[in-house]
Amino acid sequence: MSPDELSAGAAVESLGAAHRKIVAQLSRVIVGQTEVIDELLISLFSRGHCLLEGVPGLAKTLMISTLSRTLNLSFSRIQFTPDLMPADITGTDVIEENRSTGARDFRFLEGPLFSNVILADEINRTPPKTQAALLEAMQERQVSVGRVRHKLADPFFVLATQNPIEQEGTYPLPEAQQDRFMFKVFVRYPNFEEEFDVARRTTSPLTDSVEPVLTAAEILQLQRIVREVPISDHVIRYALALVRQTRVREAGVPDFVADQLSWGAGPRAVQFLVLGAKARALLQGRTHVTCEDIQALAKPVLRHRLVLSFTAESEGVAADDLIERLLAITPTREDELTRDARFQKIFAS
């Protein structure tokens, strides 16, 4: 076996082992939600952020805090409220007096953003000014206080939650900030057996503890491994075909897209599709990316990047419905994709 094959096999084994250990620890506390956990881990290993949407009581907060404990990372929970100010999350300068000399100087007190895992609970309840401070941290991995920029810890992972039911007193996330989230994950109700297990576990005196299985340095190494996974030009072209079909004013766009979308996804969607597909391939035990990996992540990557038209909203069409239709009409075979007249227009534009 060649050195390249040895390194590829080691990469698959290291990420697969990490995945199995984390899932085993999470299963001690979290019942079900397998798909949500997998998407969280794909986002983590891809160096991305996640937006979780679900009704109250589905263990979103517990899932995130437990994940941080299994990763042996520092964790901060920020409860977003209408009176929360940027300095409350970034930190602030305070005047400190030297008792021996009497001299006074400014000292920076770090806010809760200076942790590895950030739980932004009910992010849509805080005003745009505070959301903008979080946006800088997510994109630049730093915060600006006055004229000084302070670097954040690495790895840095923001997991934000929002409640889809209550809309009174909320501030919808700007499209620019939603675009910074790699995935928008829907946390759904458990099935009967899972809810039965939840009721039995949470009403008994027994408590399950979790143990850390990965350090920050190991996570950074796994993030580097993900980026080294090879991907064929065809799979990248397939990801581009999906994303570019959402841009309503471009050539080759399907009629139903032009009718039901106001705006489509930007280049960041393609980047996250490719990175997420690489991480998913490794978690599946493969060192190559397939179109199936792109298909599996199309909904969490695209659903929050599509702006529905009034027609779609009035007809009750959801973003996931449009994504399913796009997946159905986009060929996965290379010859079919490149020879199709409509996709030739999309690739030429």
ROTOR-845627 format. One record per residue (C-alpha): x, y, z; residue number from 1. Coordinates in nm, 4 decimals. Example, Ala and Ser with C-alpha at 12.3 -4.5 7.8 and 13.67 -1.06 7.14 Angstrom:
+----------+----------+----------+------+
:        X :        Y :        Z : resi :
+----------+----------+----------+------+
:   1.2300 :  -0.4500 :   0.7800 :    1 :
:   1.3670 :  -0.1060 :   0.7140 :    2 :
+----------+----------+----------+------+
//
This chain:
+----------+----------+----------+------+
:        X :        Y :        Z : resi :
+----------+----------+----------+------+
:   0.0000 :   0.0000 :   0.0000 :    1 :
:   0.1323 :   0.3418 :  -0.0973 :    2 :
:   0.2030 :   0.6203 :   0.1581 :    3 :
:  -0.0886 :   0.8187 :   0.0126 :    4 :
:  -0.3259 :   0.5276 :   0.0676 :    5 :
:  -0.1950 :   0.4827 :   0.4193 :    6 :
:  -0.2524 :   0.8479 :   0.5024 :    7 :
:  -0.5994 :   0.8385 :   0.3459 :    8 :
:  -0.6914 :   0.5322 :   0.5482 :    9 :
:  -0.5590 :   0.6916 :   0.8652 :   10 :
:  -0.7658 :   1.0042 :   0.7949 :   11 :
:  -1.0840 :   0.8017 :   0.7545 :   12 :
:  -1.0138 :   0.6002 :   1.0675 :   13 :
:  -0.9299 :   0.9039 :   1.2822 :   14 :
:  -1.2442 :   1.0949 :   1.1879 :   15 :
:  -1.4599 :   0.7825 :   1.2044 :   16 :
:  -1.3283 :   0.6987 :   1.5495 :   17 :
:  -1.3906 :   1.0548 :   1.6684 :   18 :
:  -1.7445 :   1.0412 :   1.5310 :   19 :
:  -1.8225 :   0.7119 :   1.7039 :   20 :
:  -1.6851 :   0.8324 :   2.0382 :   21 :
:  -1.8820 :   1.1583 :   2.0292 :   22 :
:  -2.2087 :   0.9882 :   1.9308 :   23 :
:  -2.1603 :   0.7281 :   2.2046 :   24 :
:  -2.1159 :   1.0007 :   2.4661 :   25 :
:  -2.4086 :   1.2083 :   2.3388 :   26 :
:  -2.6384 :   0.9050 :   2.3399 :   27 :
:  -2.5958 :   0.8872 :   2.7183 :   28 :
:  -2.7890 :   1.2130 :   2.7488 :   29 :
:  -2.9664 :   1.2767 :   2.4158 :   30 :
:  -3.2341 :   1.0402 :   2.2860 :   31 :
:  -3.2653 :   1.0139 :   1.9084 :   32 :
:  -3.1942 :   1.3242 :   1.6927 :   33 :
:  -2.9352 :   1.1223 :   1.4986 :   34 :
:  -2.9613 :   1.3349 :   1.1851 :   35 :
:  -2.9280 :   1.6589 :   1.3845 :   36 :
:  -2.6175 :   1.5295 :   1.5650 :   37 :
:  -2.4564 :   1.4215 :   1.2369 :   38 :
:  -2.5180 :   1.7637 :   1.0816 :   39 :
:  -2.3737 :   1.9365 :   1.3884 :   40 :
:  -2.0583 :   1.7244 :   1.3673 :   41 :
:  -2.0236 :   1.7788 :   0.9919 :   42 :
:  -2.0459 :   2.1514 :   1.0549 :   43 :
:  -1.7909 :   2.1300 :   1.3371 :   44 :
:  -1.5360 :   1.9355 :   1.1320 :   45 :
:  -1.5945 :   2.1741 :   0.8380 :   46 :
:  -1.5222 :   2.4779 :   1.0585 :   47 :
:  -1.8761 :   2.6111 :   1.0172 :   48 :
:  -2.1604 :   2.7426 :   1.2336 :   49 :
:  -2.5139 :   2.6058 :   1.2786 :   50 :
:  -2.8577 :   2.7595 :   1.3186 :   51 :
:  -3.1023 :   2.5248 :   1.4922 :   52 :
:  -3.4745 :   2.5844 :   1.4628 :   53 :
:  -3.7324 :   2.3979 :   1.6676 :   54 :
:  -4.0125 :   2.4410 :   1.9172 :   55 :
:  -3.9284 :   2.4582 :   2.2901 :   56 :
:  -3.8548 :   2.1382 :   2.4787 :   57 :
:  -3.6663 :   1.9463 :   2.2095 :   58 :
:  -3.3330 :   1.9494 :   2.4007 :   59 :
:  -3.1566 :   2.1916 :   2.1659 :   60 :
:  -2.9742 :   2.3619 :   2.4538 :   61 :
:  -2.8944 :   2.0315 :   2.6263 :   62 :
:  -2.7607 :   1.8865 :   2.3012 :   63 :
:  -2.5224 :   2.1780 :   2.2459 :   64 :
:  -2.3938 :   2.1936 :   2.6039 :   65 :
:  -2.3413 :   1.8162 :   2.6070 :   66 :
:  -2.1541 :   1.8349 :   2.2763 :   67 :
:  -1.9153 :   2.0936 :   2.4215 :   68 :
:  -1.8424 :   1.8639 :   2.7168 :   69 :
:  -1.7657 :   1.5666 :   2.4916 :   70 :
:  -1.5213 :   1.7863 :   2.2980 :   71 :
:  -1.3444 :   1.9167 :   2.6097 :   72 :
:  -1.3982 :   2.2738 :   2.4891 :   73 :
:  -1.4852 :   2.5899 :   2.6776 :   74 :
:  -1.8559 :   2.6699 :   2.6531 :   75 :
:  -2.0626 :   2.9868 :   2.6899 :   76 :
:  -2.4370 :   3.0176 :   2.6785 :   77 :
:  -2.5739 :   3.3591 :   2.5843 :   78 :
:  -2.9456 :   3.4126 :   2.6364 :   79 :
:  -3.0360 :   3.6701 :   2.3727 :   80 :
:  -3.2897 :   3.9248 :   2.4941 :   81 :
:  -3.4163 :   4.2589 :   2.3552 :   82 :
:  -3.1995 :   4.4559 :   2.6023 :   83 :
:  -2.8734 :   4.2725 :   2.5233 :   84 :
:  -2.6002 :   4.5096 :   2.4019 :   85 :
:  -2.2876 :   4.4307 :   2.1927 :   86 :
:  -2.0554 :   4.4884 :   2.4902 :   87 :
:  -2.2482 :   4.2258 :   2.6853 :   88 :
:  -2.1197 :   3.9557 :   2.4498 :   89 :
:  -1.7882 :   4.0939 :   2.3223 :   90 :
:  -1.6529 :   4.2394 :   2.6466 :   91 :
:  -1.5591 :   4.5932 :   2.7429 :   92 :
:  -1.2715 :   4.8142 :   2.8584 :   93 :
:  -1.2695 :   4.9054 :   3.2264 :   94 :
:  -1.0486 :   5.1487 :   3.4169 :   95 :
:  -0.8177 :   4.9709 :   3.6581 :   96 :
:  -0.6066 :   5.1454 :   3.9198 :   97 :
:  -0.2610 :   5.0245 :   4.0179 :   98 :
:  -0.2669 :   5.0357 :   4.3990 :   99 :
:   0.1098 :   5.0687 :   4.4329 :  100 :
:   0.1564 :   5.3594 :   4.1898 :  101 :
:  -0.1917 :   5.5068 :   4.1750 :  102 :
:  -0.1778 :   5.4985 :   3.7940 :  103 :
:  -0.4964 :   5.4207 :   3.6067 :  104 :
:  -0.5180 :   5.2312 :   3.2832 :  105 :
:  -0.7733 :   5.0527 :   3.0683 :  106 :
:  -0.8025 :   4.6751 :   3.0870 :  107 :
:  -1.0151 :   4.4621 :   2.8564 :  108 :
:  -1.2604 :   4.2258 :   3.0238 :  109 :
:  -1.3475 :   3.9419 :   2.7870 :  110 :
:  -1.7128 :   3.8676 :   2.7190 :  111 :
:  -1.8765 :   3.5265 :   2.6715 :  112 :
:  -1.7729 :   3.5150 :   2.3043 :  113 :
:  -1.4221 :   3.4212 :   2.4190 :  114 :
:  -1.5030 :   3.0508 :   2.4352 :  115 :
:  -1.4750 :   2.7627 :   2.1890 :  116 :
:  -1.8455 :   2.6751 :   2.1711 :  117 :
:  -2.1052 :   2.9515 :   2.1837 :  118 :
:  -2.4733 :   2.8792 :   2.2362 :  119 :
:  -2.6653 :   3.1807 :   2.1077 :  120 :
:  -3.0016 :   3.0959 :   2.2594 :  121 :
:  -3.3026 :   3.2512 :   2.0813 :  122 :
:  -3.0798 :   3.4629 :   1.8635 :  123 :
:  -3.3733 :   3.6338 :   1.6925 :  124 :
:  -3.4775 :   3.8025 :   2.0201 :  125 :
:  -3.1890 :   4.0507 :   2.0227 :  126 :
:  -3.1629 :   4.3773 :   1.8223 :  127 :
:  -2.9608 :   4.4040 :   1.4979 :  128 :
:  -2.6731 :   4.5897 :   1.6671 :  129 :
:  -2.5971 :   4.2907 :   1.8906 :  130 :
:  -2.6531 :   4.0494 :   1.6038 :  131 :
:  -2.3929 :   4.2471 :   1.4054 :  132 :
:  -2.1371 :   4.2003 :   1.6844 :  133 :
:  -2.1949 :   3.8268 :   1.6679 :  134 :
:  -2.1683 :   3.8407 :   1.2880 :  135 :
:  -1.8140 :   3.9822 :   1.3075 :  136 :
:  -1.7140 :   3.7092 :   1.5505 :  137 :
:  -1.8563 :   3.4372 :   1.3231 :  138 :
:  -1.6962 :   3.5646 :   1.0040 :  139 :
:  -1.3685 :   3.7203 :   1.1192 :  140 :
:  -1.3204 :   3.5188 :   1.4398 :  141 :
:  -1.2417 :   3.8391 :   1.6234 :  142 :
:  -1.4230 :   4.1203 :   1.8049 :  143 :
:  -1.3550 :   4.4924 :   1.7793 :  144 :
:  -1.3764 :   4.7009 :   2.0947 :  145 :
:  -1.2893 :   5.0621 :   2.0355 :  146 :
:  -0.9881 :   5.0622 :   1.8038 :  147 :
:  -0.8546 :   4.7270 :   1.9205 :  148 :
:  -0.9272 :   4.3906 :   1.7622 :  149 :
:  -0.9227 :   4.0873 :   1.9873 :  150 :
:  -0.8734 :   3.7405 :   1.8376 :  151 :
:  -1.1105 :   3.4668 :   1.9478 :  152 :
:  -1.0262 :   3.1134 :   2.0551 :  153 :
:  -0.9732 :   2.8421 :   1.7947 :  154 :
:  -1.1720 :   2.6289 :   1.7301 :  155 :
:  -1.4678 :   2.8658 :   1.7407 :  156 :
:  -1.8146 :   2.7254 :   1.6842 :  157 :
:  -2.1445 :   2.9202 :   1.7080 :  158 :
:  -2.4644 :   2.7241 :   1.7564 :  159 :
:  -2.7683 :   2.9498 :   1.7495 :  160 :
:  -3.1267 :   2.8507 :   1.8263 :  161 :
:  -3.4501 :   3.0169 :   1.7317 :  162 :
:  -3.8145 :   2.9440 :   1.8048 :  163 :
:  -4.0335 :   2.9300 :   1.4897 :  164 :
:  -4.3568 :   2.9801 :   1.6855 :  165 :
:  -4.3170 :   3.3080 :   1.8730 :  166 :
:  -4.2647 :   3.6024 :   1.6390 :  167 :
:  -4.3809 :   3.8886 :   1.8607 :  168 :
:  -4.0899 :   4.0909 :   1.9948 :  169 :
:  -3.8360 :   3.9236 :   1.7688 :  170 :
:  -3.5843 :   4.0648 :   1.5221 :  171 :
:  -3.5575 :   3.8408 :   1.2130 :  172 :
:  -3.1988 :   3.7575 :   1.1233 :  173 :
:  -3.0687 :   3.9582 :   0.8276 :  174 :
:  -2.9972 :   3.7524 :   0.5162 :  175 :
:  -2.6283 :   3.8442 :   0.5423 :  176 :
:  -2.6051 :   3.6901 :   0.8871 :  177 :
:  -2.8060 :   3.3813 :   0.7938 :  178 :
:  -2.5594 :   3.3274 :   0.5096 :  179 :
:  -2.2754 :   3.2946 :   0.7640 :  180 :
:  -2.4365 :   2.9832 :   0.9085 :  181 :
:  -2.3233 :   2.6716 :   0.7266 :  182 :
:  -2.6417 :   2.4786 :   0.8090 :  183 :
:  -2.9922 :   2.5572 :   0.9160 :  184 :
:  -3.1001 :   2.2448 :   1.1019 :  185 :
:  -3.4608 :   2.1620 :   1.1830 :  186 :
:  -3.4993 :   1.9923 :   1.5219 :  187 :
:  -3.8224 :   1.7940 :   1.5004 :  188 :
:  -4.0441 :   1.6100 :   1.7479 :  189 :
:  -3.9190 :   1.2656 :   1.8569 :  190 :
:  -4.1058 :   0.9534 :   1.7499 :  191 :
:  -4.3092 :   0.7523 :   2.0006 :  192 :
:  -4.0304 :   0.5210 :   2.1169 :  193 :
:  -3.7846 :   0.8086 :   2.1548 :  194 :
:  -4.0309 :   1.0191 :   2.3518 :  195 :
:  -4.1108 :   0.7183 :   2.5710 :  196 :
:  -3.7396 :   0.6833 :   2.6473 :  197 :
:  -3.7120 :   1.0577 :   2.7193 :  198 :
:  -4.0005 :   1.0386 :   2.9677 :  199 :
:  -3.8479 :   0.7386 :   3.1424 :  200 :
:  -3.4959 :   0.8832 :   3.1621 :  201 :
:  -3.5823 :   1.2353 :   3.2730 :  202 :
:  -3.8198 :   1.1276 :   3.5504 :  203 :
:  -3.5830 :   0.8783 :   3.7149 :  204 :
:  -3.3146 :   0.9584 :   3.9761 :  205 :
:  -3.0350 :   0.8229 :   3.7564 :  206 :
:  -2.8170 :   1.0740 :   3.5733 :  207 :
:  -2.5766 :   1.0040 :   3.2907 :  208 :
:  -2.2426 :   1.1816 :   3.2708 :  209 :
:  -2.0318 :   1.2330 :   2.9605 :  210 :
:  -1.6581 :   1.2193 :   2.9202 :  211 :
:  -1.4427 :   1.4381 :   2.6938 :  212 :
:  -1.3138 :   1.2484 :   2.3907 :  213 :
:  -1.1416 :   1.5169 :   2.1805 :  214 :
:  -0.9173 :   1.8118 :   2.2615 :  215 :
:  -0.9054 :   2.1450 :   2.0780 :  216 :
:  -0.5795 :   2.0481 :   1.9068 :  217 :
:  -0.7317 :   1.7212 :   1.7824 :  218 :
:  -1.0359 :   1.9024 :   1.6458 :  219 :
:  -0.8147 :   2.1472 :   1.4551 :  220 :
:  -0.6248 :   1.8525 :   1.3081 :  221 :
:  -0.9498 :   1.6865 :   1.1973 :  222 :
:  -1.0640 :   2.0132 :   1.0384 :  223 :
:  -0.7419 :   2.0179 :   0.8348 :  224 :
:  -0.7966 :   1.6566 :   0.7287 :  225 :
:  -1.1436 :   1.7402 :   0.5949 :  226 :
:  -1.0052 :   2.0057 :   0.3614 :  227 :
:  -0.7521 :   1.7586 :   0.2202 :  228 :
:  -1.0202 :   1.5169 :   0.0956 :  229 :
:  -1.0112 :   1.5048 :  -0.2869 :  230 :
:  -1.3211 :   1.5925 :  -0.4875 :  231 :
:  -1.3754 :   1.5502 :  -0.8612 :  232 :
:  -1.4580 :   1.8374 :  -1.0943 :  233 :
:  -1.7872 :   1.6646 :  -1.1756 :  234 :
:  -1.9077 :   1.6718 :  -0.8130 :  235 :
:  -1.8128 :   2.0402 :  -0.7843 :  236 :
:  -1.9979 :   2.1035 :  -1.1105 :  237 :
:  -2.3010 :   1.9217 :  -0.9700 :  238 :
:  -2.2974 :   2.1424 :  -0.6575 :  239 :
:  -2.2711 :   2.4503 :  -0.8786 :  240 :
:  -2.5617 :   2.3276 :  -1.0910 :  241 :
:  -2.7857 :   2.3037 :  -0.7840 :  242 :
:  -2.6922 :   2.6442 :  -0.6470 :  243 :
:  -2.6931 :   2.8357 :  -0.9759 :  244 :
:  -3.0451 :   2.7089 :  -1.0541 :  245 :
:  -3.1720 :   2.9131 :  -0.7573 :  246 :
:  -3.0635 :   3.2459 :  -0.9091 :  247 :
:  -3.3826 :   3.3668 :  -1.0659 :  248 :
:  -3.2315 :   3.6104 :  -1.3175 :  249 :
:  -2.9730 :   3.3731 :  -1.4635 :  250 :
:  -2.9985 :   3.1771 :  -1.7886 :  251 :
:  -3.1277 :   2.8194 :  -1.7722 :  252 :
:  -3.3198 :   2.8631 :  -1.4467 :  253 :
:  -3.6347 :   2.6433 :  -1.4269 :  254 :
:  -3.9693 :   2.8205 :  -1.4591 :  255 :
:  -4.0883 :   2.7161 :  -1.1135 :  256 :
:  -3.7771 :   2.8766 :  -0.9575 :  257 :
:  -3.8348 :   3.2058 :  -1.1371 :  258 :
:  -4.1948 :   3.1976 :  -1.0161 :  259 :
:  -4.1402 :   3.0960 :  -0.6532 :  260 :
:  -3.8080 :   3.2565 :  -0.5569 :  261 :
:  -3.7132 :   3.6220 :  -0.5189 :  262 :
:  -3.3444 :   3.5599 :  -0.4517 :  263 :
:  -3.1210 :   3.2559 :  -0.4648 :  264 :
:  -2.8082 :   3.1308 :  -0.2908 :  265 :
:  -2.4634 :   3.2879 :  -0.3308 :  266 :
:  -2.1153 :   3.1385 :  -0.3698 :  267 :
:  -2.0872 :   3.0609 :   0.0016 :  268 :
:  -2.3533 :   2.7927 :  -0.0492 :  269 :
:  -2.1265 :   2.6107 :  -0.2951 :  270 :
:  -1.8312 :   2.6356 :  -0.0577 :  271 :
:  -2.0317 :   2.4885 :   0.2305 :  272 :
:  -2.1793 :   2.2154 :   0.0118 :  273 :
:  -1.8320 :   2.1042 :  -0.0937 :  274 :
:  -1.6791 :   2.1262 :   0.2552 :  275 :
:  -1.9755 :   1.9511 :   0.4163 :  276 :
:  -1.9681 :   1.6779 :   0.1521 :  277 :
:  -1.5993 :   1.6162 :   0.2272 :  278 :
:  -1.6708 :   1.5811 :   0.5994 :  279 :
:  -1.9710 :   1.3559 :   0.5337 :  280 :
:  -1.7658 :   1.1324 :   0.3057 :  281 :
:  -1.5068 :   1.0800 :   0.5792 :  282 :
:  -1.7773 :   1.0099 :   0.8373 :  283 :
:  -1.9196 :   0.7512 :   0.5958 :  284 :
:  -1.5782 :   0.5855 :   0.5721 :  285 :
:  -1.4840 :   0.7144 :   0.2254 :  286 :
:  -1.1919 :   0.9209 :   0.0992 :  287 :
:  -1.3809 :   1.0515 :  -0.2035 :  288 :
:  -1.6890 :   1.2701 :  -0.2396 :  289 :
:  -1.9965 :   1.1681 :  -0.4390 :  290 :
:  -2.3043 :   1.3495 :  -0.5647 :  291 :
:  -2.5017 :   1.1681 :  -0.2944 :  292 :
:  -2.3044 :   1.3631 :  -0.0322 :  293 :
:  -2.4073 :   1.6894 :  -0.1996 :  294 :
:  -2.7702 :   1.5745 :  -0.2176 :  295 :
:  -2.7773 :   1.4797 :   0.1518 :  296 :
:  -2.6647 :   1.8290 :   0.2574 :  297 :
:  -2.8584 :   2.0345 :   0.0016 :  298 :
:  -3.1481 :   2.1151 :   0.2357 :  299 :
:  -2.9550 :   2.2279 :   0.5463 :  300 :
:  -2.7165 :   2.4337 :   0.3294 :  301 :
:  -2.9735 :   2.5967 :   0.1007 :  302 :
:  -3.2989 :   2.6324 :   0.2970 :  303 :
:  -3.1988 :   2.9553 :   0.4764 :  304 :
:  -3.0362 :   3.1073 :   0.1674 :  305 :
:  -3.3483 :   3.1060 :  -0.0494 :  306 :
:  -3.5873 :   3.4017 :  -0.0330 :  307 :
:  -3.9347 :   3.2820 :  -0.1296 :  308 :
:  -4.1584 :   3.4971 :  -0.3442 :  309 :
:  -4.5048 :   3.6105 :  -0.2403 :  310 :
:  -4.6495 :   3.3486 :  -0.4763 :  311 :
:  -4.4672 :   3.0653 :  -0.2991 :  312 :
:  -4.5618 :   3.1891 :   0.0469 :  313 :
:  -4.9268 :   3.2313 :  -0.0473 :  314 :
:  -4.9345 :   2.8759 :  -0.1857 :  315 :
:  -4.7659 :   2.7319 :   0.1224 :  316 :
:  -4.4516 :   2.6263 :  -0.0638 :  317 :
:  -4.1476 :   2.5790 :   0.1631 :  318 :
:  -3.7805 :   2.6129 :   0.0706 :  319 :
:  -3.7343 :   2.2389 :   0.1219 :  320 :
:  -4.0036 :   2.1706 :  -0.1397 :  321 :
:  -3.8122 :   2.3744 :  -0.3983 :  322 :
:  -3.4844 :   2.2022 :  -0.3098 :  323 :
:  -3.6456 :   1.8603 :  -0.3581 :  324 :
:  -3.7662 :   1.9632 :  -0.7032 :  325 :
:  -3.4203 :   2.0899 :  -0.7947 :  326 :
:  -3.2631 :   1.7622 :  -0.6820 :  327 :
:  -3.5149 :   1.5700 :  -0.8915 :  328 :
:  -3.4389 :   1.7577 :  -1.2167 :  329 :
:  -3.0581 :   1.7775 :  -1.1787 :  330 :
:  -2.8789 :   1.4762 :  -1.3336 :  331 :
:  -2.6051 :   1.3119 :  -1.1271 :  332 :
:  -2.4357 :   1.1413 :  -1.4226 :  333 :
:  -2.1589 :   1.3527 :  -1.5718 :  334 :
:  -2.2525 :   1.2957 :  -1.9371 :  335 :
:  -2.6196 :   1.3787 :  -1.8765 :  336 :
:  -2.5325 :   1.6936 :  -1.6852 :  337 :
:  -2.2837 :   1.8341 :  -1.9368 :  338 :
:  -2.4913 :   1.7493 :  -2.2460 :  339 :
:  -2.8165 :   1.8966 :  -2.1184 :  340 :
:  -2.8907 :   2.2184 :  -2.3110 :  341 :
:  -3.0333 :   2.3942 :  -2.0049 :  342 :
:  -2.7298 :   2.3211 :  -1.7895 :  343 :
:  -2.4984 :   2.4253 :  -2.0722 :  344 :
:  -2.6595 :   2.7705 :  -2.0428 :  345 :
:  -2.6091 :   2.7660 :  -1.6651 :  346 :
:  -2.2405 :   2.6708 :  -1.6949 :  347 :
:  -2.1798 :   2.9263 :  -1.9702 :  348 :
:  -2.3370 :   3.2217 :  -1.7871 :  349 :
+----------+----------+----------+------+
//
